Amino acid sequence: MSDNSQKNPERVAAGLRGTLHNDNVSQQAKDKASDRLQEMGASFENKTDTSGKADTGDAHQNHVIGGFKATLNNDKTGDQAKAHAREVLDNTDGESVPQDVGGEDD
């Protein structure tokens, strides 16, 4: 086996978890990956994604809020649209954007 002394154990565990979830990997490889994860300890078995990426719901919400902020700064946007964007942003205060705003029907 390779020398793991300089490898980041979290990244090794992430690779092993990827092996477990990959449909193109043999059952034997999945069994070895599972055994290796157990050897590494429980702290690595169910670790969530640590990449710093927001989940899909948060990403969508951030895009919607960013769109309203862009509306306020766009010189070609009408006063009514800017007023609506300002109202939505004032009502969010860091909370989730209401579902009835930011859609195609507005």
MDAnalysis code that builds the backbone (N, CA, C; Angstrom):
import MDAnalysis as mda
import numpy as np

u = mda.Universe.empty(318, n_residues=106, atom_resindex=np.repeat(np.arange(106), 3), trajectory=True)
u.add_TopologyAttr("name", ["N", "CA", "C"] * 106)
u.add_TopologyAttr("resid", np.arange(1, 107))
u.add_TopologyAttr("resname", ["MET", "SER", "ASP", "ASN", "SER", "GLN", "LYS", "ASN", "PRO", "GLU", "ARG", "VAL", "ALA", "ALA", "GLY", "LEU", "ARG", "GLY", "THR", "LEU", "HIS", "ASN", "ASP", "ASN", "VAL", "SER", "GLN", "GLN", "ALA", "LYS", "ASP", "LYS", "ALA", "SER", "ASP", "ARG", "LEU", "GLN", "GLU", "MET", "GLY", "ALA", "SER", "PHE", "GLU", "ASN", "LYS", "THR", "ASP", "THR", "SER", "GLY", "LYS", "ALA", "ASP", "THR", "GLY", "ASP", "ALA", "HIS", "GLN", "ASN", "HIS", "VAL", "ILE", "GLY", "GLY", "PHE", "LYS", "ALA", "THR", "LEU", "ASN", "ASN", "ASP", "LYS", "THR", "GLY", "ASP", "GLN", "ALA", "LYS", "ALA", "HIS", "ALA", "ARG", "GLU", "VAL", "LEU", "ASP", "ASN", "THR", "ASP", "GLY", "GLU", "SER", "VAL", "PRO", "GLN", "ASP", "VAL", "GLY", "GLY", "GLU", "ASP", "ASP"])
u.atoms.positions = np.array([
    [0.839, -1.179, 0.000],
    [0.000, 0.000, 0.000],
    [0.882, 1.240, 0.000],
    [0.358, 2.357, -0.438],
    [1.162, 3.574, -0.538],
    [1.393, 4.201, 0.831],
    [2.396, 5.052, 0.891],
    [2.731, 5.755, 2.123],
    [1.733, 6.892, 2.337],
    [0.922, 6.797, 3.377],
    [-0.115, 7.794, 3.648],
    [0.320, 8.835, 4.664],
    [1.603, 8.855, 5.039],
    [2.046, 9.721, 6.122],
    [1.890, 11.200, 5.797],
    [1.948, 11.580, 4.521],
    [1.841, 12.987, 4.168],
    [0.493, 13.330, 3.532],
    [-0.434, 12.393, 3.510],
    [-1.738, 12.647, 2.906],
    [-2.696, 13.198, 3.956],
    [-3.561, 14.087, 3.519],
    [-4.584, 14.647, 4.393],
    [-5.639, 13.572, 4.649],
    [-5.824, 13.145, 5.893],
    [-6.759, 12.056, 6.171],
    [-8.206, 12.378, 5.785],
    [-8.587, 13.642, 5.845],
    [-9.950, 13.997, 5.440],
    [-10.144, 13.778, 3.946],
    [-9.125, 14.095, 3.148],
    [-9.231, 13.909, 1.698],
    [-9.200, 12.424, 1.352],
    [-8.395, 11.652, 2.090],
    [-8.358, 10.207, 1.878],
    [-9.737, 9.627, 2.166],
    [-10.333, 10.043, 3.279],
    [-11.662, 9.554, 3.636],
    [-12.693, 9.970, 2.594],
    [-12.573, 11.180, 2.065],
    [-13.506, 11.641, 1.034],
    [-13.396, 10.768, -0.210],
    [-12.191, 10.411, -0.578],
    [-11.999, 9.529, -1.727],
    [-12.585, 8.148, -1.490],
    [-12.416, 7.648, -0.288],
    [-12.978, 6.338, 0.048],
    [-14.503, 6.375, 0.039],
    [-15.079, 7.462, 0.565],
    [-16.541, 7.603, 0.523],
    [-17.026, 7.709, -0.921],
    [-16.259, 8.390, -1.753],
    [-16.604, 8.471, -3.168],
    [-16.611, 7.098, -3.811],
    [-15.657, 6.273, -3.437],
    [-15.602, 4.904, -3.944],
    [-16.864, 4.145, -3.560],
    [-17.328, 4.339, -2.344],
    [-18.525, 3.635, -1.879],
    [-19.777, 4.031, -2.657],
    [-19.824, 5.255, -3.142],
    [-21.022, 5.756, -3.820],
    [-20.931, 5.693, -5.339],
    [-19.814, 5.238, -5.871],
    [-19.615, 5.189, -7.317],
    [-20.154, 3.875, -7.871],
    [-21.112, 3.968, -8.789],
    [-21.713, 2.771, -9.378],
    [-20.747, 2.002, -10.278],
    [-19.691, 2.645, -10.740],
    [-18.737, 2.002, -11.647],
    [-17.618, 1.268, -10.918],
    [-17.708, 1.175, -9.604],
    [-16.669, 0.533, -8.799],
    [-17.153, -0.855, -8.392],
    [-16.244, -1.825, -8.429],
    [-16.602, -3.202, -8.079],
    [-16.969, -3.317, -6.598],
    [-17.692, -4.363, -6.285],
    [-18.084, -4.607, -4.898],
    [-16.855, -4.862, -4.036],
    [-15.845, -5.514, -4.612],
    [-14.614, -5.777, -3.872],
    [-13.932, -4.462, -3.478],
    [-13.872, -3.511, -4.401],
    [-13.260, -2.213, -4.102],
    [-14.075, -1.468, -3.051],
    [-15.400, -1.586, -3.135],
    [-16.257, -0.931, -2.140],
    [-16.031, -1.538, -0.760],
    [-15.878, -2.854, -0.707],
    [-15.629, -3.520, 0.573],
    [-14.300, -3.066, 1.179],
    [-13.263, -2.958, 0.335],
    [-11.955, -2.500, 0.824],
    [-12.026, -1.058, 1.316],
    [-12.764, -0.223, 0.576],
    [-12.905, 1.181, 0.985],
    [-13.648, 1.275, 2.308],
    [-14.679, 0.465, 2.462],
    [-15.442, 0.462, 3.709],
    [-14.569, 0.015, 4.880],
    [-13.781, -1.029, 4.664],
    [-12.874, -1.506, 5.712],
    [-11.860, -0.431, 6.089],
    [-11.320, 0.240, 5.082],
    [-10.321, 1.291, 5.333],
    [-10.929, 2.442, 6.127],
    [-12.172, 2.814, 5.788],
    [-12.844, 3.875, 6.542],
    [-13.034, 3.473, 7.999],
    [-13.385, 2.215, 8.217],
    [-13.557, 1.744, 9.591],
    [-12.229, 1.769, 10.344],
    [-11.139, 1.440, 9.659],
    [-9.815, 1.501, 10.280],
    [-9.446, 2.933, 10.663],
    [-9.870, 3.884, 9.840],
    [-9.545, 5.291, 10.092],
    [-10.331, 5.841, 11.275],
    [-11.439, 5.214, 11.601],
    [-12.228, 5.656, 12.739],
    [-13.546, 6.270, 12.320],
    [-14.435, 6.353, 13.280],
    [-15.790, 6.842, 13.023],
    [-15.811, 8.302, 12.605],
    [-14.795, 9.063, 12.980],
    [-14.801, 10.492, 12.671],
    [-14.749, 10.760, 11.170],
    [-14.324, 9.785, 10.388],
    [-14.235, 9.981, 8.943],
    [-15.345, 9.273, 8.176],
    [-16.118, 8.429, 8.835],
    [-17.094, 7.613, 8.122],
    [-18.233, 8.415, 7.521],
    [-18.811, 9.327, 8.270],
    [-19.985, 10.056, 7.798],
    [-19.740, 11.549, 7.716],
    [-18.537, 11.919, 7.469],
    [-18.193, 13.340, 7.390],
    [-18.896, 13.962, 6.192],
    [-19.484, 15.133, 6.402],
    [-20.161, 15.813, 5.308],
    [-19.159, 16.577, 4.466],
    [-19.629, 17.103, 3.359],
    [-18.781, 17.853, 2.432],
    [-18.206, 19.067, 3.145],
    [-16.876, 19.196, 3.123],
    [-16.221, 20.326, 3.774],
    [-15.647, 21.297, 2.758],
    [-16.180, 21.269, 1.544],
    [-15.621, 22.115, 0.493],
    [-15.997, 23.570, 0.655],
    [-16.934, 23.880, 1.546],
    [-17.342, 25.258, 1.749],
    [-18.431, 25.698, 0.801],
    [-18.887, 24.822, -0.038],
    [-19.940, 25.178, -0.980],
    [-21.287, 25.166, -0.271],
    [-22.121, 26.119, -0.632],
    [-23.465, 26.149, -0.078],
    [-24.288, 25.049, -0.722],
    [-25.277, 24.549, 0.011],
    [-26.130, 23.561, -0.612],
    [-27.005, 24.224, -1.672],
    [-27.681, 23.412, -2.451],
    [-28.420, 23.913, -3.606],
    [-29.459, 24.946, -3.230],
    [-30.177, 24.732, -2.134],
    [-31.195, 25.693, -1.711],
    [-30.594, 27.034, -1.343],
    [-29.493, 27.013, -0.603],
    [-28.823, 28.257, -0.226],
    [-28.261, 28.967, -1.448],
    [-27.731, 28.207, -2.374],
    [-27.159, 28.809, -3.577],
    [-28.243, 29.512, -4.374],
    [-29.390, 28.869, -4.508],
    [-30.490, 29.498, -5.251],
    [-30.932, 30.781, -4.552],
    [-31.099, 30.712, -3.247],
    [-31.520, 31.884, -2.478],
    [-30.512, 33.017, -2.643],
    [-29.240, 32.694, -2.594],
    [-28.208, 33.719, -2.759],
    [-28.246, 34.338, -4.151],
    [-28.541, 33.529, -5.165],
    [-28.652, 34.060, -6.522],
    [-29.847, 34.998, -6.650],
    [-30.961, 34.630, -6.033],
    [-32.154, 35.481, -6.096],
    [-31.873, 36.821, -5.423],
    [-31.289, 36.780, -4.236],
    [-30.966, 38.019, -3.520],
    [-29.964, 38.843, -4.328],
    [-28.981, 38.181, -4.912],
    [-28.010, 38.883, -5.748],
    [-28.659, 39.541, -6.952],
    [-29.671, 38.895, -7.504],
    [-30.395, 39.481, -8.628],
    [-31.123, 40.744, -8.235],
    [-31.737, 40.731, -7.058],
    [-32.426, 41.937, -6.587],
    [-31.428, 43.060, -6.312],
    [-30.268, 42.711, -5.768],
    [-29.243, 43.729, -5.533],
    [-28.736, 44.303, -6.849],
    [-28.590, 43.449, -7.850],
    [-28.152, 43.920, -9.163],
    [-29.193, 44.839, -9.779],
    [-30.460, 44.544, -9.546],
    [-31.535, 45.395, -10.059],
    [-31.390, 46.812, -9.534],
    [-31.042, 46.941, -8.271],
    [-30.894, 48.274, -7.679],
    [-29.745, 49.058, -8.307],
    [-28.729, 48.373, -8.785],
    [-27.546, 49.043, -9.327],
    [-27.551, 49.177, -10.847],
    [-28.590, 48.670, -11.498],
    [-28.650, 48.705, -12.953],
    [-29.328, 49.989, -13.411],
    [-28.609, 50.818, -14.164],
    [-29.152, 52.092, -14.640],
    [-30.309, 51.909, -15.615],
    [-30.384, 50.769, -16.266],
    [-31.430, 50.531, -17.257],
    [-32.709, 49.971, -16.643],
    [-32.715, 49.745, -15.348],
    [-33.883, 49.205, -14.664],
    [-34.819, 50.337, -14.281],
    [-36.113, 50.099, -14.462],
    [-37.113, 51.112, -14.154],
    [-37.284, 51.335, -12.663],
    [-37.892, 52.478, -12.326],
    [-38.102, 52.833, -10.919],
    [-39.010, 51.832, -10.210],
    [-40.026, 51.333, -10.916],
    [-40.952, 50.378, -10.303],
    [-40.223, 49.073, -9.949],
    [-39.367, 48.604, -10.838],
    [-38.603, 47.383, -10.576],
    [-37.626, 47.586, -9.420],
    [-36.995, 48.762, -9.379],
    [-36.073, 49.053, -8.279],
    [-36.812, 49.125, -6.950],
    [-38.008, 49.710, -6.960],
    [-38.801, 49.793, -5.731],
    [-39.184, 48.398, -5.250],
    [-39.556, 47.527, -6.192],
    [-39.912, 46.155, -5.825],
    [-38.694, 45.418, -5.249],
    [-37.544, 45.570, -5.892],
    [-36.326, 44.915, -5.410],
    [-35.954, 45.420, -4.023],
    [-36.060, 46.728, -3.816],
    [-35.743, 47.314, -2.515],
    [-36.696, 46.771, -1.443],
    [-37.975, 46.653, -1.792],
    [-38.973, 46.133, -0.849],
    [-38.663, 44.683, -0.473],
    [-38.334, 43.880, -1.466],
    [-38.014, 42.474, -1.194],
    [-36.774, 42.371, -0.312],
    [-35.739, 43.132, -0.638],
    [-34.504, 43.079, 0.152],
    [-34.718, 43.600, 1.569],
    [-35.555, 44.628, 1.723],
    [-35.850, 45.146, 3.062],
    [-36.604, 44.118, 3.895],
    [-37.438, 43.326, 3.249],
    [-38.242, 42.335, 3.965],
    [-37.477, 41.060, 4.277],
    [-36.360, 40.815, 3.614],
    [-35.625, 39.581, 3.875],
    [-34.774, 39.680, 5.129],
    [-34.045, 40.775, 5.311],
    [-33.196, 40.971, 6.496],
    [-32.366, 39.737, 6.820],
    [-31.787, 39.138, 5.795],
    [-30.944, 37.965, 6.008],
    [-31.718, 36.677, 6.107],
    [-33.031, 36.756, 6.013],
    [-33.848, 35.547, 6.059],
    [-34.068, 35.051, 4.643],
    [-34.844, 33.990, 4.519],
    [-35.090, 33.444, 3.194],
    [-35.983, 34.371, 2.380],
    [-35.782, 34.346, 1.078],
    [-36.584, 35.154, 0.170],
    [-37.939, 34.482, 0.017],
    [-39.040, 35.243, 0.104],
    [-40.360, 34.635, -0.073],
    [-40.464, 33.922, -1.414],
    [-41.203, 32.821, -1.451],
    [-41.300, 31.996, -2.646],
    [-41.986, 32.700, -3.809],
    [-42.827, 33.702, -3.546],
    [-43.580, 34.337, -4.620],
    [-42.809, 35.449, -5.315],
    [-41.552, 35.669, -4.972],
    [-40.749, 36.695, -5.637],
    [-39.608, 36.042, -6.388],
    [-39.141, 36.740, -7.400],
    [-37.983, 36.259, -8.136],
    [-38.301, 35.224, -9.179],
    [-39.562, 34.943, -9.405],
    [-39.936, 33.944, -10.391],
    [-40.146, 34.539, -11.758],
    [-40.568, 33.710, -12.690],
    [-40.791, 34.117, -14.067],
    [-42.069, 34.927, -14.216],
    [-42.997, 34.825, -13.265],
    [-44.309, 35.439, -13.403],
    [-44.360, 36.880, -12.952],
    [-43.306, 37.411, -12.370],
    [-43.317, 38.790, -11.868],
    [-43.251, 39.791, -12.981],
])
